[in-house]
Amino acid sequence: MIPPTARLLPDGRRLHLQHGPIDLVVEAIGRRPSPPPQGEGDRAKRGGGGCPRNPVDGPPPPGFAWSPSPSGGGDADLAVREAYRAATARFATILDELCTELPLLKRPVDGTACRLQGRVARRMHHAVLPFAVDGFITPMAAVAGAVAEEVLLAMTGAADLARASVNNGGDIALYLAEGEEVRIGLVNRPDRPRLAGTATIRFGDPVRGIATSGWRGRSFSLGIADAVTILARTAAEADAAATIVANAVDLPGHPAVTRVPAREVQADSDLGGLLVTCDVGRLSPADIRSALAAGLAKAEALIARGLIEAAALNVQGQMLSTVATNFHRQRHAEEVGEAGRLEARTTGGACFETRTSGPLLSMAPDGDGKGSRSMAA
């Protein structure tokens, strides 16, 4: 097997980690040091060593291949360097750990005792367990979010950071220090990413995980949503919930929807013979509203159970979202524009916004297809 790789992206500040199907874009921002005491400035400037240009300079963990660092960067922050090295070291074995328990990870969760041993595998199981009452689900529904969480925990355990994110193909684990906030770019179609809105997450909000699912994404879906984006406490929980809500955005038996058994598309799929959506023809406005309403009902039920904080649902250019504001949850839906696009608007708290300016964390894939754009707010 090709060994895991680690390289800085051309912007010189984000780290790209890749191993088999796992593809992460990692970003860390170190805390700004306090100004030195009066009279200590010159000594601080002369003090030993700054960081090398590349935050991941130095010998890599065994089996890793470094790409050369980009030229022209200034000295990297020490905390960022340590965070990236910790992320790289932890990432090195994650895929192998998951592969050793893959048969169990592909079995439906039924409420019996967890037999998984690995830390990431157990996180996957516990993330999907609350959703087992909603129907068929396996730990694989939380794999991307659980991996992102694991790498983020390695980073925050190794360095004093202001903000950090691990983006696993649009499933994002976040860390925010006190006083920090971040804005997340939302896309309405993963295969043709276009900014459809943003979500602002602040230190005091309960959201630290974002995930997107839908039939146009890289994973299978039983529903017809182009994209469902979930905000939740953790990335693994958001990942699992996005699967459930995307499955609920549906028009059972509709002639415009083409479905095939999952095993016919991917022989080793954990979904087996379940019918997954492979094409959706043009739908009428009434059909779109019906599908969105079904998904919204599921999302609001998950909010009521305390499993997610907010959800944004997209079908053929129309969006409907729930809103979580300062722990008082409410729904706002209004038709705007000539196309009758459905969207929600709020102020305060962890919320979805319809307009954006300035830098943000985006779920859209990079132009080379490797990872996702991620710009610090």
C-alpha positions in Angstrom: 0.0 0.0 0.0 1.2 3.5 -0.7 2.3 5.1 2.6 0.5 8.1 4.0 1.8 11.5 2.8 2.0 14.9 4.4 2.7 18.2 2.6 2.0 21.8 3.0 -0.4 23.2 0.5 0.8 26.0 -1.8 -0.6 28.7 0.6 2.2 27.7 3.0 -0.1 27.4 6.0 -2.4 24.5 5.6 -1.3 20.8 5.9 -2.6 18.1 3.5 -2.6 14.6 4.9 -3.6 11.7 2.6 -3.7 7.9 3.0 -5.8 5.7 0.8 -9.4 7.2 0.8 -8.7 9.5 3.7 -7.9 13.0 2.6 -7.5 15.8 5.2 -6.9 19.5 4.9 -5.6 20.7 8.3 -5.2 24.3 9.5 -4.0 25.6 12.8 -3.5 29.1 14.2 -1.4 29.5 17.3 -2.2 31.9 20.1 -0.5 35.2 19.8 2.1 35.5 22.6 1.8 38.3 25.1 4.2 41.2 24.6 7.5 40.7 26.5 8.0 42.7 29.7 9.6 46.1 29.3 13.2 45.8 28.5 12.9 42.2 27.4 12.2 42.9 23.7 15.8 42.7 22.5 16.5 39.5 24.5 13.4 38.0 23.1 14.5 38.8 19.5 17.9 37.3 20.2 16.4 34.2 21.9 17.1 30.9 20.6 15.9 29.3 17.5 12.7 30.3 15.7 10.7 27.8 13.8 11.9 26.5 10.4 10.0 27.7 7.3 8.0 24.6 7.0 5.8 23.8 10.0 6.5 20.1 9.3 10.3 20.3 8.9 12.3 17.6 10.5 12.3 13.9 10.1 8.8 12.5 9.4 7.3 9.6 11.3 8.2 6.2 9.9 6.7 5.3 6.6 5.8 8.9 5.7 6.8 10.8 2.6 7.2 14.6 2.9 6.8 16.9 0.0 9.2 19.8 -0.2 8.0 22.9 1.6 6.8 25.9 -0.5 9.3 28.7 -0.9 8.8 32.2 0.3 7.1 31.6 3.7 8.1 33.3 6.8 9.0 31.6 10.1 6.1 29.4 11.2 4.6 29.7 14.6 6.0 27.2 17.0 2.5 26.1 18.1 1.5 25.4 14.5 4.6 23.4 13.9 4.0 21.3 16.9 0.3 20.8 16.1 1.1 19.8 12.5 3.7 17.3 13.6 1.3 15.8 16.1 -1.4 15.6 13.4 1.0 13.9 11.1 2.1 11.3 13.7 -1.4 10.4 14.7 -2.6 10.2 11.1 0.0 7.7 10.2 -1.8 4.7 11.7 -5.5 5.6 11.5 -6.3 3.8 8.3 -4.6 0.6 9.4 -6.4 0.7 12.7 -9.8 1.0 10.9 -9.0 -1.7 8.4 -8.3 -4.2 11.2 -11.9 -3.8 12.4 -13.6 -3.1 9.1 -16.0 -6.1 9.2 -17.4 -5.0 12.5 -17.6 -1.4 11.3 -19.8 -2.4 8.4 -22.4 -4.1 10.6 -25.6 -2.3 11.6 -25.6 -0.9 15.1 -28.4 -2.5 17.1 -27.9 -1.2 20.7 -25.8 -4.2 21.9 -22.5 -3.7 23.6 -19.8 -2.1 21.5 -17.2 -4.8 20.5 -14.8 -2.4 18.7 -11.4 -1.7 20.2 -9.8 1.2 18.4 -10.4 4.7 19.6 -11.6 6.0 16.3 -13.7 2.9 15.7 -15.4 3.3 19.1 -16.0 7.0 18.5 -17.8 6.0 15.2 -20.0 3.5 17.1 -21.0 5.9 19.8 -21.7 8.7 17.3 -24.2 6.6 15.3 -25.8 4.7 18.3 -28.4 7.4 19.0 -29.5 7.2 15.4 -30.1 3.5 15.3 -33.7 4.0 16.4 -34.2 5.9 13.1 -33.4 2.8 11.0 -30.4 1.1 9.4 -27.0 2.7 10.2 -23.5 1.4 10.6 -20.5 3.0 12.3 -19.2 3.8 8.8 -21.8 6.7 8.7 -19.5 8.6 11.1 -16.0 7.6 9.7 -15.1 10.9 8.2 -16.1 13.0 11.2 -14.5 10.6 13.6 -11.1 10.6 11.8 -11.2 14.4 11.7 -11.9 14.6 15.4 -9.0 12.2 16.2 -6.5 14.3 14.3 -7.8 17.5 15.9 -7.4 16.0 19.4 -3.8 15.2 18.6 -3.2 18.8 17.5 -4.9 20.5 20.5 -3.1 18.1 22.9 0.3 19.1 21.5 0.0 22.8 21.1 -1.6 26.0 22.5 -3.8 27.0 19.6 -6.3 29.8 19.0 -8.2 28.0 16.3 -7.8 24.7 14.4 -9.8 22.7 11.9 -9.5 19.3 10.3 -11.5 19.1 7.0 -12.2 15.5 5.9 -13.8 16.0 2.5 -16.3 18.5 3.9 -16.8 16.9 7.3 -15.0 19.3 9.7 -13.8 19.1 13.3 -13.3 22.5 14.9 -11.4 23.9 17.9 -11.9 27.4 19.1 -10.2 29.1 22.1 -12.1 31.6 24.1 -13.0 34.7 22.2 -12.5 33.0 18.8 -15.0 32.4 16.0 -15.0 31.0 12.5 -17.3 31.2 9.5 -18.1 28.1 7.4 -18.9 28.2 3.7 -21.8 26.1 2.7 -22.2 24.5 -0.7 -25.5 23.5 -2.3 -24.0 20.8 -4.5 -20.8 18.9 -3.6 -20.1 18.0 -7.2 -20.5 21.5 -8.4 -19.5 23.6 -5.4 -20.9 27.1 -5.2 -21.2 29.2 -2.0 -24.8 29.1 -0.9 -24.4 30.7 2.5 -22.3 30.6 5.6 -22.5 29.4 9.2 -20.9 31.5 12.0 -19.6 29.5 14.9 -18.4 31.2 18.1 -16.5 30.0 21.1 -19.7 30.0 23.2 -21.7 28.0 20.7 -22.1 24.2 21.3 -21.1 23.4 17.7 -17.7 21.9 17.1 -18.6 19.6 14.1 -19.9 20.2 10.7 -20.8 17.6 8.1 -22.5 17.3 4.7 -24.3 14.4 3.0 -26.4 13.9 -0.1 -26.8 11.8 -3.2 -24.3 13.9 -5.1 -21.6 13.5 -2.6 -18.8 11.0 -2.2 -20.9 8.6 -0.1 -24.2 6.9 -0.9 -27.6 8.3 0.2 -31.1 6.8 0.3 -32.6 10.2 -0.2 -32.6 12.9 -2.9 -31.0 15.9 -1.2 -28.2 17.5 -3.2 -26.6 18.4 0.1 -27.6 18.4 3.8 -25.3 20.2 6.1 -25.4 19.6 9.9 -24.0 21.5 12.8 -23.5 19.4 15.9 -21.4 19.0 19.0 -18.8 16.9 17.3 -17.8 16.1 13.8 -18.6 12.4 14.2 -22.1 13.2 15.5 -22.6 15.7 12.6 -21.5 13.1 10.1 -24.0 10.5 11.3 -26.8 13.0 11.5 -26.1 14.3 8.0 -26.6 10.7 6.7 -29.9 10.4 8.6 -31.4 13.7 7.5 -30.2 13.3 3.9 -31.9 9.9 3.8 -35.1 11.6 5.0 -35.2 14.2 2.2 -37.0 11.9 -0.1 -39.9 11.2 -2.5 -40.5 7.4 -2.2 -41.5 5.8 -5.5 -41.2 9.0 -7.5 -40.6 8.2 -11.2 -37.9 10.9 -11.6 -35.7 9.1 -9.0 -33.4 6.3 -10.0 -32.2 3.9 -7.4 -30.0 0.8 -7.4 -28.7 -1.6 -4.8 -25.6 -0.2 -3.1 -23.7 -3.4 -3.7 -24.1 -3.0 -7.5 -22.3 0.3 -7.3 -19.7 -0.7 -4.8 -19.4 -4.5 -4.1 -18.2 -4.1 -0.5 -20.6 -1.3 0.5 -21.8 -1.5 4.1 -25.3 -0.8 2.7 -25.5 -4.1 0.9 -28.8 -4.4 -1.0 -30.3 -1.2 0.2 -31.4 1.0 -2.7 -29.3 4.1 -3.1 -30.0 7.1 -5.2 -28.0 7.4 -8.4 -30.0 10.0 -10.4 -32.7 12.5 -9.8 -34.6 14.1 -12.7 -36.1 17.6 -12.7 -38.6 17.9 -9.9 -41.6 20.2 -9.7 -41.6 23.0 -7.0 -44.3 21.0 -5.1 -42.1 17.9 -5.1 -39.1 19.8 -3.9 -41.1 21.4 -1.1 -42.5 17.9 -0.1 -39.0 16.4 0.0 -37.6 19.3 1.9 -40.4 19.2 4.4 -39.8 15.5 5.1 -36.1 16.2 5.8 -36.9 19.3 7.9 -39.2 17.2 10.1 -36.4 14.7 10.7 -33.9 17.4 11.4 -36.2 19.2 13.9 -36.8 15.8 15.6 -33.1 15.4 16.0 -32.8 19.0 17.4 -35.6 18.2 19.9 -33.6 15.1 21.1 -30.5 17.2 21.5 -28.5 15.4 18.8 -27.8 18.3 16.5 -27.9 22.1 16.6 -28.9 23.1 13.1 -29.4 21.8 9.6 -29.5 23.2 6.0 -31.2 21.1 3.3 -30.7 21.7 -0.4 -32.7 20.2 -3.3 -32.3 21.5 -6.9 -31.5 25.1 -6.0 -33.9 25.5 -3.1 -32.7 25.5 0.6 -34.5 25.1 3.8 -32.9 25.3 7.2 -33.5 25.0 10.9 -32.0 27.5 13.3 -30.4 27.2 16.7 -30.0 30.5 18.5 -28.7 30.7 22.0 -30.2 27.3 22.8 -33.7 28.6 21.9 -34.5 26.6 18.8 -36.9 27.9 16.2 -37.8 27.5 12.6 -37.9 30.3 10.0 -38.8 29.5 6.4 -39.6 32.1 3.8 -39.7 32.1 0.0 -37.5 34.7 -1.6 -36.5 35.6 -5.1 -38.1 34.7 -8.4 -37.0 31.1 -8.1 -38.9 30.7 -4.9 -35.7 29.6 -3.0 -36.4 28.6 0.6 -34.0 29.7 3.2 -33.7 30.7 6.8 -32.4 33.9 8.3 -31.4 34.6 11.9 -29.1 36.7 14.0 -26.9 35.6 16.9 -25.7 32.2 18.0 -24.6 29.4 15.7 -26.6 30.2 12.6 -26.8 29.9 8.9 -26.4 33.2 7.0 -27.3 33.9 3.4 -24.6 36.5 2.6 -20.9 36.5 3.3 -17.8 38.7 3.0 -14.2 38.1 4.0 -12.4 34.8 4.6 -14.1 31.6 5.7 -13.7 27.8 6.0 -15.2 26.3 2.8 -16.5 22.8 2.3 -15.9 23.1 -1.5 -13.2 20.8 -2.9 -9.9 22.4 -4.2 -9.4 22.6 -7.9 -7.1 19.6 -7.9 -9.7 17.5 -6.1 -7.4 17.0 -3.2 -9.0 18.2 0.0 -11.1 21.2 0.7 -10.5 25.0 0.7 -10.0 26.2 4.2 -9.4 29.9 4.9 -9.2 31.2 8.4 -11.8 33.8 9.4 
